Amino acid sequence: MGPSHAACGAAAWVAVTADYTLELADLSVPIGFGVLPVGDAGVVTGALICAGAALLPDIDHPSGTVARSLPPFSGWLSRIVARLAGGHRRGTHSVIGLLVFTLLAWLSQNAALPMGDGLRWLAHSSGDGTAPAVIEALPGQVWPLAAVLSVLLIAFAVKVLAFLPDRVSHANWLVALGLGVVVATNPPEHPWWFVIAIALGCAVHMLGDMVTTQGIHLLWPLRPRLPVPTTFYRGKSFVRFPVLGKAGSGMELAVLTPISLYAAVGLVCALAAWGGVTLG
């Protein structure tokens, strides 16, 4: 269900942030609710991060596609997370996992280093009051943790969506770094965009797994009985509402195809608006 998770993450971001109207003949079709204003570039770059975040919970699966996204680093990370999370669809797919991922995003967004500001201050205080052009061109602050996490999330999406064949999987590093630079130079305008994108993507993943027959250990590591019929349990701890049946079923495909199409249309609208092109 990996590609579906990524598409749903992108679609969720488009729905929350986009505010476009697609004119089709005499019909006006709204694209997105625009409740989180991030700008045209932010719709595109934020969708990359949210799509990757929608794959983040599967880092608990060492033999899964996500674990092979940035070899060998992603494989090492996956084995560590799997041990800490108690296996697949447990810790990283729980309420605690969602809170941990959101906290990690918050810490990453707030862990800034005053690289350009610091170097300019040193240059101004120790010389003639000017700084070399290369120092003046540096950004005032950098966010190294957010940058690393962004590259990792983009690599997840690149791998799962099969942008590159497995035989050149190490090229994922180049693609992820390149797209990471695009995100860094064109970040969404909302100050909390990174935290929201991570939380939204992870929540979309959890919801997607919960509506399949496998379910998720929602309250990991606890095993309380929830006030729902036993049909909605698997193994007394995995919560499920299997309206889509097994992962990869025809029902799932029927639901996710229009969602993927919606994400694609929303991103095309955002790219067009970003480039100054009017669709109609």
C-alpha positions in Angstrom: 0.0 0.0 0.0 3.1 2.2 -0.1 2.3 4.2 -3.3 -1.2 4.7 -2.1 0.0 6.1 1.2 2.2 8.6 -0.6 -0.6 9.6 -2.9 -3.0 10.1 0.0 -0.4 12.2 1.9 0.0 14.5 -1.1 -3.8 14.6 -1.6 -4.3 15.5 2.1 -1.8 18.4 1.8 -3.5 19.6 -1.4 -6.9 19.5 0.3 -5.7 21.5 3.3 -3.6 24.1 1.5 -4.7 24.5 -2.1 -7.2 27.2 -3.0 -7.8 26.9 -6.7 -10.8 26.8 -9.0 -10.5 24.7 -12.2 -12.7 25.9 -15.0 -14.1 23.1 -17.1 -16.5 24.4 -19.8 -19.3 25.9 -17.8 -18.3 24.1 -14.6 -16.2 25.5 -11.8 -14.4 22.8 -9.8 -12.9 23.9 -6.5 -9.5 22.3 -5.7 -8.7 22.4 -2.0 -10.1 24.2 1.0 -7.3 26.6 1.6 -7.4 26.4 5.4 -3.6 26.5 5.6 -2.3 29.3 3.4 1.2 28.3 2.2 1.5 29.9 -1.2 1.6 28.2 -4.6 5.2 26.9 -4.2 4.3 25.7 -0.7 1.5 23.5 -2.1 4.1 21.7 -4.2 7.0 21.5 -1.8 4.8 20.7 1.2 3.2 17.9 -0.8 6.6 16.3 -1.2 7.2 16.3 2.6 3.6 15.2 3.4 3.8 12.3 0.9 7.1 11.2 2.5 5.6 11.5 6.0 2.7 9.3 4.9 5.3 6.6 4.5 7.2 7.3 7.7 5.4 4.8 10.0 6.6 2.0 7.7 10.1 2.6 8.8 9.4 -0.2 11.3 9.5 -2.8 8.5 13.2 -3.7 7.8 12.3 -5.7 4.7 9.9 -3.1 3.3 10.5 -0.7 0.5 10.9 2.3 2.8 13.9 0.6 4.5 15.6 0.4 1.1 15.1 4.0 0.1 18.5 5.4 1.2 20.9 2.4 1.5 22.5 1.7 3.8 21.3 4.4 6.2 17.6 3.7 5.9 18.2 0.0 6.5 20.1 0.6 9.7 17.4 3.1 10.9 14.6 0.7 10.1 16.2 -2.1 12.1 16.6 0.2 15.1 13.0 1.5 14.9 11.6 -2.0 14.4 13.2 -3.1 17.7 12.1 -0.1 19.6 8.5 -0.2 18.2 7.9 -3.9 18.8 7.6 -4.8 15.1 5.5 -3.8 12.2 2.2 -1.8 12.6 2.8 -1.4 16.3 4.7 1.5 17.9 5.1 3.7 14.8 1.4 3.1 13.9 0.1 4.1 17.3 -1.0 7.3 19.0 2.4 7.4 20.8 4.1 7.0 17.5 2.2 9.9 16.0 3.1 12.1 19.0 6.7 11.1 18.7 6.9 11.9 15.0 5.2 15.2 15.6 7.5 16.1 18.4 10.5 15.2 16.2 9.2 17.5 13.5 8.7 20.3 16.1 12.2 19.9 17.5 13.6 19.8 13.9 11.8 23.0 13.0 13.0 24.8 16.1 16.6 23.6 16.1 18.0 26.4 14.1 21.7 27.4 13.7 22.6 31.1 13.0 25.1 30.2 10.3 24.8 33.3 8.1 23.9 35.7 11.0 26.8 34.4 13.0 29.4 34.7 10.3 28.2 38.2 9.3 28.4 39.3 13.0 32.0 38.0 13.2 32.9 39.7 9.9 31.4 43.0 11.0 32.9 43.0 14.5 36.4 42.0 13.5 37.0 44.1 10.4 35.9 47.2 8.6 32.2 46.6 9.1 31.6 44.6 5.8 31.5 40.9 5.1 32.6 39.0 1.9 29.9 38.5 -0.7 29.8 34.8 -0.1 29.0 35.3 3.6 26.4 38.0 2.8 24.7 35.5 0.5 24.3 32.8 3.2 20.9 32.4 4.8 20.6 33.9 8.3 19.6 30.6 9.9 19.7 27.0 8.9 17.7 24.0 10.2 20.0 21.0 9.9 17.6 18.5 11.5 14.7 19.5 9.4 16.9 19.3 6.3 18.0 15.8 7.1 14.5 14.7 7.9 13.2 16.3 4.7 15.8 14.4 2.5 14.8 11.2 4.2 11.1 11.7 3.7 11.6 12.7 0.0 13.7 9.6 -0.5 10.8 7.5 0.9 8.5 8.9 -1.7 11.0 8.6 -4.5 11.6 4.9 -3.7 8.0 3.9 -3.1 6.7 5.7 -6.2 9.4 4.0 -8.2 10.9 7.1 -9.8 14.2 5.1 -10.1 14.7 1.3 -10.8 16.2 -0.8 -7.9 19.5 -1.3 -9.8 20.3 2.4 -9.3 18.8 2.7 -5.9 21.8 4.7 -4.6 20.8 7.5 -7.0 17.9 8.1 -4.6 20.5 10.1 -2.6 20.9 12.5 -5.5 17.2 12.9 -6.2 16.4 13.3 -2.6 19.1 15.9 -2.1 18.1 17.8 -5.2 14.4 17.9 -4.2 15.5 18.8 -0.7 17.2 21.9 -2.0 14.0 22.8 -3.9 12.0 22.5 -0.6 14.6 24.4 1.3 14.6 27.3 -1.2 10.8 27.3 -1.7 9.4 26.4 1.7 5.7 26.8 2.5 4.8 30.2 3.9 3.0 29.0 7.1 5.4 29.0 10.1 4.2 25.6 11.3 4.1 23.9 7.9 6.7 21.3 8.7 5.1 20.1 11.9 1.7 20.0 10.2 2.9 18.2 7.2 4.6 15.5 9.3 1.6 15.0 11.6 -0.9 15.0 8.7 1.1 12.5 6.7 1.5 10.1 9.6 -2.2 10.4 10.5 -3.1 9.6 6.9 -1.0 6.5 7.0 -2.5 5.3 10.2 -6.0 5.8 9.0 -5.2 4.0 5.7 -3.9 1.0 7.5 -6.8 1.0 10.0 -9.4 0.6 7.3 -7.8 -2.7 6.1 -8.2 -6.1 7.6 -4.7 -6.1 9.2 -5.4 -3.0 11.3 -2.9 -1.2 13.6 -1.9 -1.4 17.3 -3.5 2.0 17.9 -2.8 2.2 21.7 0.6 0.4 21.7 2.1 -0.7 24.1 -1.2 -0.9 26.0 -4.0 -3.5 25.3 -7.2 -2.1 26.7 -10.5 -3.2 25.4 -12.2 -0.4 23.5 -16.0 0.0 23.5 -16.4 -1.4 20.0 -17.5 -4.8 18.7 -15.0 -7.6 18.6 -15.2 -7.5 14.8 -13.1 -4.4 14.9 -10.2 -6.1 16.7 -7.5 -8.4 15.5 -5.5 -10.3 18.0 -7.1 -8.4 20.9 -4.9 -5.3 20.3 -5.0 -4.4 16.6 -7.9 -2.0 15.9 -9.4 -2.2 12.4 -12.4 -0.9 10.5 -11.9 -3.1 7.3 -14.1 -1.2 4.9 -11.4 -1.6 2.2 -10.7 -5.3 2.8 -7.1 -6.5 2.5 -4.3 -4.2 1.5 -4.1 -4.1 -2.3 -7.7 -5.2 -2.8 -9.9 -4.0 -5.7 -12.0 -1.9 -3.2 -8.8 -0.1 -2.1 -7.9 0.5 -5.7 -11.3 1.9 -6.5 -11.1 4.3 -3.6 -7.5 5.4 -4.0 -7.5 5.9 -7.8 -9.6 9.1 -7.6 -7.6 10.3 -4.6 -4.4 9.9 -6.6 -6.0 11.8 -9.5 -7.1 14.5 -7.2 -3.6 14.9 -5.8 -2.2 15.1 -9.4 -4.7 17.7 -10.5 -4.1 19.8 -7.4 -0.3 19.7 -7.9 -0.7 20.6 -11.6 -2.8 23.6 -10.6 -0.2 24.6 -8.0 2.7 24.3 -10.5 0.8 26.3 -13.1 0.0 29.1 -10.6 3.6 29.0 -9.3 4.8 29.5 -12.9 2.2 32.2 -13.7 0.1 30.0 -16.0 -3.7 30.2 -15.9 -5.6 27.0 -16.4 -9.0 27.2 -17.8 
